[in-house]
Amino acid sequence: CIANAAKKKIPGSMLTERNFDFLKSGSSIPQHAACKSDSIPAIQQFKNQIVGQENAKKQIMDAVSCMNMNRERIKFGLKDNGMHNVFVFAGPPGTAKTTAAQFLGRIMGEEGLLKGDKFISISGARLKAPYVGQTAPLVHEVFANNDIIFIDEVYSLIDSYGNQDSFTQEALGQLCVELEENSVNKLIIMAGYGGKVNTEDNKIKDFLDKNPGIASRINYIIEFKPYDAYTEMPTILTSQAENLGYQIEAKAIGSATAFFADRATCRDFGNGR
């Protein structure tokens, strides 16, 4: 606990209560990616354990193939294809974006495309430090201490009107630097609500439109779709029940499906969450 808190301390400053914030949320504790099973390859688990999202899974595997091809080109002395490990995962809440990020890190590790598997999930808002001059070192520490960096709700770096104070500008500036310097040796994923969240809300697109320096460093944009209330949601429910040792009666599945169909029309529908 003390060691983790010390890692979050700005060099030369005192250890404060804020350095222990990770105990309250757990969002920025480095962790190993999704549950491992040594006997089953990560690719197979990725395809089997995430319900639906077939297009997103195909795009992710295509990206891995592109990375492998680039590595082979370099081995034969050919020019680097310029594709780096910077992704955007866009989609509604509860559509397995974080889980997919963990699996992608594992897959790249097994393919020899990453040197380590230290994973961190942190919100964009937490990349800003409380005092002037501390934000850039904070962002740098996040990248220096981890191999797979998942920045959730990256648009929370700025306010809802797109305004940027000095802390935001410092964070965005350092983020551009880290994306440039670490896009080959690390996996960087920026995630958030986008795509078909609802008709008027595409926060991650708005963020990228307002920050061309960030957008220009992204090589892959993966869209995660809402789950279908009649097929995929019951499958998720059944899987979760089985994991807890329950069996669901057919009548209950019918009731649950009707509930999902009604909830899917609401703005705050959480999908698999």
N, C-alpha and C positions, 0 to 999 in steps of 0.2 A: 504494500500500500504506500509506504513512504517512498519507495523507489519510483513508483509510477508518478507520484505527486512531484518528486524532484525533477523528473523528466520534463514536466510542464512549467517549471520555474524558469523565468527569464534570467540568463546569466548575469550575475552581479546583484540580483535582487534577493529579498528575503522570501522564505517559504511562507505563503499565506493560506487562509482558509479557501480562497478561490482555487488554489492548486489541487484541492481535493474535490472539486465539483464533479469529477467523473464518477465518484461514488454515488452521487444522487441520480445521474442519468445513465451511466454506463456506456454512453454513445461513443466515447472516444478512448475506451480501453482497447489497446491492441489485442487482437484475438486471432486464433487460427480460423481459416475459412471453414464453411459448412462442415457438419459432422463427417468425419473421415471413416472410411472402411478400407483397410489396406488391401483387401482381396478384390475390390471392385474399382475399376478405373473411374476417375472423376468424370470423364466424358459420359460414361454410361449412367452414372448417378445423376448427372445434370439432365440428361434426356428423360430419365424415368421419374425423377422425384419432383420436378416442377410441372405442375398441371398446366396443360395448354401452352400458350405463348410459343406456338410452333414457329412463327415467322421470326420472333426475337431470337429463339434458340438457333435457327438456321443462320441468321445474320452474325451471331456470336461465333458460331463454328466456322463460318466463312472468313471472319476476321482472323481467327487462329490459323487457318490455312494460309492466309496472306502473310502472317508473321513467319510461319515456317518456310514459305517460299522465299521470303526476303533473307532469312538466315542462310538458306542454301545458296542464294545468289552471292552473298558476301563470301561464303566459303570458296566459291569458284572465282573470286576476284571481280565479280560484276558489281555494278553500281547499286548502292542502297536505293530501294524504291521510294524512300521518303515517308513511308507510312509508319506512324508512331503509335504507342499504346495509350492513346487518349480517347476516352469514350464519353458519350452522353447517353444515359438511360432515362428515357422520358415516358411517363405514363401515369395513370391514376394511382392512388394509394392502394397498397395491398395487392400488387400485381407481381410480386416476387423479384423486384429490382435488386434489393440488397442480397437476397439469396443467390441470384444469378451472378452478381458481382463476386461473391465468395467462391462460387463454382468456377468462374472464369479464372480467378487467381490460382485455384488448385490445378485447373487444366493447363494453364501456362507453366506452372511449376513442374508438372509431370512431363510436359513437352520440352523442358529445358529452356523456356523462354523468359523465366524469371530466376534471379539468384536466391531469393528468399520468399517466405510466405507470411510475413508479418502483416496483418490486416488491421486497418483502422476505419471505422465509420464515424464521421463527424459532420455536424451541420455547418452550413456556410456561415451562420451567425457566430459560431464559436471560433471562427478563424480571426476574429477581431479581438484584440487585447484591450484592457480597460484604460491604458495610458498611452499617450503619444510616443511613438518610437518603438513600442513593444510588439506591434502587430506583425511587421516583417519577420522578426526573429521567431515569432510564434508559428507563422506559416512555414518557415524554413524547417523548424523542428519537426512538424508533422510529416514533411516529406523526407527529411533526413533519417527519421527513426522508423519508417515503415516502408514496406515493399508494395503493398496494395492500398491505395488511398481512395476511399469512397466518400465523396463530399455530397451529403444529402441536402436537398433543398438549397442548392447553391445560390439561388436568387435571394435567399435571406440575408446575403451580404449587403443588399441595398434595401431601402424601404419600399413600401407598396407603390410609391409614386415614381420610383426609379432614381431618387435623389442619392447622391454620394457625398458623405462627409469625409473628413480627412482620414478617418480610420478605414473606411471603405476603400478609398483611393489607394491607401497603403497596402491593404489586403489584396486588392485586384492587381496592383503593380507587382507585388511579390509572387502572386499566383501565376502571372504570365511568365515570370522568370523561372519558377519551378517547373511549369509545363514545358518550357523550352529545354531545360537542363536535365530533366528526369524522364522524358517521354520515351526513352529507349530502354532504360534499365529498370523501370518500374511500371506498374499498371495504375492508371489514374482514371477514375470514373466520377463524373459529375452527374447527379441524378436529381429528379424533381418531377413535379406535375406538368404534364404536357400531353400532346396528342389529343385524344378524345376524352379529356377529363370532363368537360361539359362544353357547351357551344361557345362560351365567351371567355374561357379561362385556359390559357396556355402559358403558364408562368415561365417555364424554362425557355420557350421561344422568345418571349419578351426580354428575358435576361440576356440571351445571346445576341439579339438584335441591337441591344444598347451597349454591348461590350464586344466590339469586333476583334479586339486584341485577344480575348479568350476564344471567341468562336473560330478564329483563323487557325488555332492550334489543335482543333478537334478533328480527328480522322474518322470516327465512327459515331453515328447517331442511331441508337437502337430504340424502337418504339414498342412499348409494352401495352397490350390492348386490355380493356376491361374484361372481366370474366363473364361468360355467358351464364345467365341466371338459371337456365333450364338444363344445362349439361355439365359445365365445368364447376359451378358452385356446389351442386350435390356431390360431385366427385371429391372435391376438397373436404366437404363435411364428412363424407364416409371415411376418407383417409385419416382425418384427425380423430374420428371416433375409434377407428381400429388401433391407432397408436396409443389410445388410452384404454384399450381392452373392451370397447363397447361394440355391440351390433345394433344397427338401426333397422327398425321394421319398415317395410315398404310404405305403409300408410304415413309414417312419420316423414319419410323422404318426400312424399307428395306435399305434405303440409309445409315442409321446409322450402321446397321449390317455389311454392306460391308466395312464401314470405320473401325469398330472394328476388322474385320477379317484381314484387312491390317495392322493395328497398332499392333495387337497381335504378329506379327512376328518380331517386333522391340525390341531391347535390352532394351530400356527405356520405354516400355509399362507400364502404371500405373494402369491397371486393373480398379477397382471401383473408384480409386482416380480421 
